[in-house]
Amino acid sequence: MKKVFGIFIAGFLLYACSGGTKENNANTTANSDAVSATDNSANPSYDPKRGEGKFTKVDIGATLDATMADAGKKVYDVKCSACHKLTTEKLVGPGWSGVTSRHAPEWIMNFVTNTDAMIDKDPAAQAQLEICLVRMPNQNLSDDDARHLLEFMRKNDGVK
Amino acid sequence: MKIIKTGLAVTVALATLLGFDSCKPKNAASAVSGDAAAKAYVAPGKYDEFYNFVSGGFSGQLAVYGLPSGRLFRTIPIYSQDPESGWGYSEETKPMLNTSHGYIPWDDSHHAELSQTNGEIDGRWIFVNGNNTPRVARVNLSTFRTDEILEVPNSAGNHSSPFITSNTEYVVAGTRFSIPMDNANGDVPINTYKQNFKGTVSFISVDKTTGNMKIAFQILLPGIDFDLAHAGKGPSEGWFFFSCYNSEQANTLLEVNASQKDKDFILAVNWKKAEEYLAQGKAQKVTTKYAHNIYSEKTHSATSTIETEVNMLDAKSLEGMCYFIPCPKSPHGCDVDPTGEYIVGSGKLAALIPVFSFQKLQTAINNKDFEGNYGGIPVVKYQSALYGEVPKPGLGPLHTEFDGKGNAYTSFFVSSEIVKWNVKDLKVLDRAPTYYSIGHLCVPGGDSKKPNAKYVIAYNKITKDRYLPTGPELTQSAQLFDISGDKMQLILDFPTVGEPHYAQACPADLIKKNSVKFFKIEDNANTYVSKGEGETKVVRTGKRVDVYMTVIRSHITPDNIEGIKVDDEVYFHVTNLEQDWDIPHGFAIKGNNNGELLVMPGETQSVKWLPAKTGIYPMYCTDFCSALHQEMQGYVRVSAAGSNVPLLFSTGKNLPPADSTAK
């Protein structure tokens, strides 16, 4: 009886293994992500310039939109300043100086709105994680927040 | 691998086909049949199908389990201080435990009742009673936190509570102990019980949108003990039924003196009639004092207001509002079946279960088929209201829940079993032993119009030899039975937090989709919020020091504070800047004889600290939050009371190391 029972459980476990694990992905830890991240970085369909997320094309003006940049500063003060300086100095995360020349606008907006997926897939984000060792928190920015933030980054990088 | 998998699959299929019928229970130790484990098994990472909300008894808390796994997810503090979450320790939550007797950080919670719409569980709130210092609490099932606690005046031992009406119009509260009313002189000899002691049942209205509670009216009743209650539904909608004992009106040695009479009562209240009397101004405004505490998710803090008046309706002088139905031998459970026609009383000392008919009760009332009155309230003739009796079902019937297929499940304390019987023909269909001494039982939705009758869960008072011994005190437990077939099948035992007094369960889908993941920092209206590190500061006002602090992975701001003095009253107002699910931060400081904080993302919570000695006091995050959690720390310098060390605060200033004595 005991043996049959054991096999039954084992069979049940195996069956469960093949099931979908959608819910599990939401809450993965930094460690397990690092493993899965290595697998995904080889994915040829991934566009490291754009990153992954809803933004495929971001129109930015030749000059600064000061209103958007001001709104972006407010988002920065509440949700970003704790970890990012506006200089090149690294705090918890990298300093923001020069970020708009290091990454395309689409990449930045995808990263700040689709943080977990990008950290799991994007080679640049993974390289940064190895330095910072803290996964950037998803701060649940709206699309507008993200766009305003981008404008504030541009302002910080000297766009007039 | 594939071959092995296929081979196993065949074995599993064979095993399933052959079944496990040979493993019939032989005694208490083997009362589990072969496929029980598979029925209760929820694979790692999979969700349970039901939430089970289990009252924590004298722990004053509510535990949340998954079914069928029996896994414990959360203990929600209600009436008791909780060192893990800071509930009752933080400045924001202290007012929740305020009463007319002052701060009471404990209660004895017995019953949990999920809110309903149209007689079905709607998954919005769960109400929990406090017995000792009469209170009713409302827990919000989107945050799994206690949103409101209302004290009940003119009451003692709030036992027949917090049962609700079909649309959560009212949650009720009946006195277990009758007492002199709050506005009377209570300094009387105890043996003047019959003359001076009264009972009340309270109808607490619940706002449809906010859930906010208000005592709509109380009904003044003779001094007896009110025990349990259930609302009518369907044809009996508009009525409420309360079991009562001690109609002998004894005030000492109740185990003998309150068991003298052959029958006590079920009180039937026509609450629609009561509403009419209230609207006609027939209620007396009675002065009293009771606390009403509300927690706001906007300010992340609670307010406590002392109310001073209730509307009292006198049962004996307001005709057509209250009737007594005789019920054998100290009735305990008082349960209404899903059709609303049958009311099951359970005389805990009786050898039968009486089932009353709502229709017959109405006819009896219309024909004034009374055998007299008790305390001025008409007593309907037993036979006139009785539908029938279940003869010799077991010993010590307590509580009944229903499966919506015409069957009832009644718990028996003395004979320690669940008995399944048919409501229409009153015949016993099945019985299953419980280990040991079952109190309440629960079928998901089993007291609503639409039970979800997959399981019945037994909540046992005693476990004796069922678990590994843990000294003189042993765990209490629940037992899960599959009732999808004709026979009840025990599939799982699981230990519980505190006494699992009563519990309710509902499909997880009703609740999980509404679960709040974090609080929006933009909407945080706490007086002491810091929306971003730029707003952190330390402010001295005389001896009071307010530290506006933020936490985010993985630092505290400010993390160096100087200029605090002995005898200061320091408040750390900690805002968690995270905006993601499942990232709380903790906050603790050495030597704080108060407690710690656990701050949810986007929330602000405050803890008070009274530094008594000079020195350096480390502070840190208590909830493991990130790879650099252990780095999430800081220092507070406490100087002598008269010192002139300036107030300084900073994070990451990276000042060169300095020797303060060399300055």
Interface residues (C-beta under 8 A of the other chain):
Chain A: M1 V4 F5 I7 F8 I9 A10 G11 F12 L13 L14 Y15 A16 G19 T21 E23 N24 A26 N27 A30 D77 V78 K79 S81 A82 C83 L91 V92 L133 V134 R135 P137 N138 Q139 N140
Chain B: K5 L8 A9 T11 V12 A15 T16 F20 S22 C23 G34 D35 A37 A38 Y41 A43 G45 K46 Y47 F518 K520 I521 E522 K531 G532 E533 G534 E535 T550 I552 R553 S554 H555 T557 L577 E578 Q579 D580 W581 D582 I583 S626 A627 L628 G652
